[in-house]
Amino acid sequence: MNTAKVSSAQHPRRIGRTDILQFILYGRAFIALILVVLIFSILSPQFLSTQNMVIMSKHVAQNALLAIGMTFVILTAGIDLSVGSIVGLTAMIAGGLINEGIRLDFLGAVVYPHTWTIILISLMAGTLMGAINGIVITRFRVAPFIATLGMLYVARGFAGLRNNGYTFANIVGRPEFGNTGFERLGAGDFLGISYSIWIMATFALVAWLVTKRLPFGRHVYAIGGNERAAELSGVRVNPTKVAVYMISGFCSAMVGLIIASELVAAHPATGESYELNAIAAVVLGGTSLAGGRGGIGGTIIGAFVIGILGDGLVMLGVSSFWQKVIKGAVIVLAVIIDQAQARMQERIALQKQQELSSTLPNETNA
Amino acid sequence: MNLIDPTPLPEFLPPRNPEPQQIVLRADNITKVFPGTLALDKVTFNVYGGKVNVLVGENGAGKSTLMKILAGAEQPTSGRILLDGKEIRLRTPLDATRHGIGIIYQELNLCPNLSVMDNIFLAREIRKQGVIDKKSERETVINLMKRLEHSIDPDALVSDLRIGQQQIIEIAKALTQEVRVLIMDEPTSALSAAEVEVLFRVIEELKFQGVSIVYISHKLEELLQIGDFITVLRDGHVVAHEPIADIDVPWIIEQMVGRSLASVFSHEDHKSGDTLLRVENLTLPRKGGGYLLNHISFDLRAGEILGFYGLMGAGRSDMADCLAGRRPEASGQIYLCGQELKGNSVSERLAAGIVLIPEDRQRDGLIPPLSVDHNMLLASLQKYVNKVFLLRKSEEKAVLDMIRDLSIRVASPTQPITSLSGGNQQKVVFAKGLLTEPKVLLLDEPTRGIDVGAKSEIFEIVNRLAKQGYGIIFISSELKEIMAISDRIIVMSKGLITGEFSRDEATEEKLVSASFIGHSLNDTKNGNNHHK
């Protein structure tokens, strides 16, 4: 450590062009977010209205929750295409349990579980689907893309089968069954901020702590960076991988519940193509699809940029076709900038190392 | 660069050659800097027309870098490349091919999923109106195989071939190109003696056709047999250049190693303690029959450095992998401090106190996107946890202590691991292993690909660890190195232990001949009855 202290002492702070450029590149996602907010609030007077903020943040919350789970998966160099379908299936499971209960044919009775039990069952179902993804990937060595693509179809299929393609409407429960209150998850608020945003904030905080401060998080990064080396360092690679898909499934189930509750209905097509938005948010936030690089902070900002961009363009009356063009361009541009930043950081690190060896002329003679 | 050797390195010497030779290709004053190392320092290398130009040097001397520059795969930091006296620029391997420079790499560069024929003509397919002319490709390959005296089916998949056969395909590939200069980087490393003879006949044929050969090999007798001129590289410098006729094997070794050998490979005496590790009947079956490890038994004392010598594929790395828990299919008993080890996963072996420093640092040792400190702590994270969270303070302390103990040169512990030189990266991998507080260290070629200075530091560290009572298994292919550091040396060949020598008994000849037991080359000399 002495050497590090010495070298920083030898170079008093001089803020050069590279420092500023580095700062811009490093904080690019945040800068982009501020820019997007600024531009829309100038162009559209309603943009900053409370009502709009509430709607937008709800949209952001859903995508951010999916993206948090997706971040874990992508950090291990995997991918989860099934999140949208798990959203749909868990919504249908929750809706079905409220409206139809659990039929126990051998007793000739129907049991209506309590709302909390229903939420718990749905979350467990989503986690289980994630676990199946993980086991197929690790035990049977199926590529994550294929395994989760399979789950995308299977889960969506079951979502349709659950009620023959019909919606479970008006899922508010009945007081005599003691299963009311499900709609409060989507409509209720605490301190004027809706539950879904609190949930997102909680998930984000926990996920951040897990990635930064828990051995499990370090293992996730290590697996994405070099699976063989991680294995040799004693990381239990397969259980860790199964766990990240379970996290992703759990987050998806949470989103399924929130959407069903907001709409007070469970539709089998809920969450279709949400996986792409989640992946976009993760990538926009600077997490590398090759694994090992990135983090939750970037993902949250990425989710905000994508959500605000989408809603803002709608408010401005931009055609939905142009919205897609802009969104696609922004995602690719973000990755291009990301690469530039990675190269630059590498160069800076090499420079520092060379400065160090020039201050130690006896490098090879120690 | 190398300050260990007090005598200045001799300047590049022109060949003492009576008849004037035509220089076809010349690397002129080439310097190549990699982050942290000077791979080549003002190297001049001549390739004479129609001759076999041999290039030798120890691992890390700069041979491969020089070859990559001549083949267009790397760009020199400074210096010129002259072809027929005219300067040429080789920006890509394709540029080199266009100038008639072909290369057979040491690592096989074949696509295992394609057929022999497709590989040989890859990117140079014979075309008839834009469509691949399979028929004439097949004919060419059949003729080539006749010339190389091999009967390999042109339609066979490369993944189905033996390594030796794949090597032949590499050579055939180079022969289909119209080359003026052919670079061969260890072409015989996977060939049998009979196959080597065929290759040498092909080389003679090529020489006759005026093709210039650049030949790299570690097999010194082989060089004397085939070479015309020899150039010796050491630590990025040309230290000698002579016609082969004037020199012999001891001369080559002296030039390669220099006089710094004793100071690089220091051995410190230390006492060995009680038996720490006992391995009995360790067996690892080979896919498709036979054994990678055939009932291996040995023991290791505390504070002992046990060397493992052998040829490539002798089973040394497999042995280390088995001990480290990377091969759950292995059978046999392993006792650590008298207790039989039950679990056979890496994490269980780490917990028991066996840690492996892997042979291939890039593939198995480093996590490239992570910083130095995160790489170093990966194997021992549970030690820095307070119930749930990682404690930054104790993590930092462990890292800084290791950086100091192993004198790892970093600007900051949080810098990317990829910005370090090979030697410092290796020390980080060492630190990662040591932080798990092991009892037994398995070092698989720990000095591969690092410069001499870092090598001697690694030696110091290993000596120090032995003194502290660690049991150390030291695997190396470099004779000098293993003889210098080991208290005892076990030689392996074809999955069997074929020799065991104490420090005083061991000589280069004994080690080498034991390492050839079971190989066809020396069957007549040593007999084949050493198998159990």
Contacts between the chains, C-beta under 8 A, distances in Angstrom:
chain1	res1	chain2	res2	distance
A	1	B	400	4.4
A	1	B	403	6.7
A	1	B	404	7.3
A	1	B	413	7.6
A	2	B	404	7.8
A	3	B	409	7.2
A	3	B	410	7.5
A	3	B	411	7.3
A	4	B	410	7.3
A	4	B	411	6.1
A	4	B	412	4.9
A	4	B	413	7.4
A	7	B	411	5.9
A	209	B	389	7.4
A	213	B	389	4.5
A	213	B	390	5.2
A	214	B	388	6.8
A	214	B	389	6.7
A	214	B	390	6.7
A	215	B	381	3.9
A	215	B	382	6.3
A	215	B	385	6.3
A	215	B	390	6.6
A	218	B	374	6.5
A	218	B	377	7.5
A	218	B	378	6.7
A	218	B	381	5.8
A	218	B	390	7.5
A	219	B	378	7.9
A	219	B	381	7.7
A	221	B	367	7.5
A	221	B	369	7.3
A	221	B	370	6.2
A	221	B	374	7.2
A	222	B	367	5.1
A	222	B	370	6.7
A	222	B	374	7.8
A	222	B	378	5.4
A	224	B	369	7.4
A	225	B	367	3.6
A	225	B	368	5.9
A	225	B	369	4.4
A	225	B	370	5.4
A	226	B	363	7.8
A	226	B	364	7.9
A	226	B	366	6.4
A	226	B	367	4.6
A	226	B	368	6.4
A	228	B	363	5.9
A	228	B	364	5.0
A	229	B	358	7.9
A	229	B	363	7.6
A	229	B	364	5.4
A	229	B	365	5.6
A	229	B	366	6.0
A	229	B	367	5.5
A	229	B	378	8.0
A	230	B	367	6.7
A	230	B	378	7.0
A	231	B	326	7.8
A	231	B	346	6.0
A	232	B	324	7.2
A	232	B	326	6.9
A	232	B	346	6.0
A	232	B	356	6.4
A	232	B	358	6.1
A	232	B	364	5.4
A	232	B	365	7.6
A	233	B	346	7.9
A	233	B	350	7.8
A	233	B	378	4.5
A	233	B	379	3.9
A	233	B	432	6.5
A	234	B	346	5.5
A	234	B	347	4.2
A	234	B	350	4.1
A	234	B	351	7.6
A	234	B	379	5.2
A	234	B	436	7.4
A	235	B	347	7.6
A	235	B	378	7.0
A	236	B	345	7.9
A	236	B	347	5.8
A	288	B	369	7.4
A	291	B	369	7.7
A	292	B	367	6.8
A	292	B	368	7.5
A	292	B	369	3.7
A	292	B	370	6.8
A	293	B	369	4.6
A	345	B	416	7.4
A	346	B	416	6.8
A	346	B	418	7.0
A	346	B	419	7.1
A	349	B	411	7.9
A	349	B	415	5.0
A	349	B	416	5.1
A	349	B	418	7.7
A	349	B	419	3.9
A	350	B	35	5.0
A	350	B	419	5.1
A	352	B	411	4.3
A	352	B	412	7.5
A	352	B	415	6.6
A	352	B	419	7.4
A	353	B	35	6.3
A	353	B	36	6.5
A	353	B	410	7.6
A	353	B	411	5.9
A	353	B	415	7.1
A	353	B	419	4.8
A	353	B	420	6.7
A	353	B	421	7.9
A	354	B	35	7.0
A	354	B	36	7.8
A	355	B	411	7.3
A	356	B	409	6.3
A	356	B	410	7.5
A	356	B	411	4.8
A	357	B	36	6.5
A	357	B	409	6.8
A	360	B	409	6.6
A	362	B	3	6.9
A	363	B	409	6.9
A	363	B	453	6.8
A	364	B	1	6.2
A	364	B	2	6.5
A	364	B	3	6.4
A	364	B	4	7.8
A	364	B	451	6.0
A	364	B	452	6.9
A	364	B	453	2.8
A	364	B	454	7.2
A	365	B	3	4.2
A	365	B	4	6.7
A	365	B	453	6.0
A	366	B	407	5.8
A	366	B	453	6.7
A	366	B	457	5.8
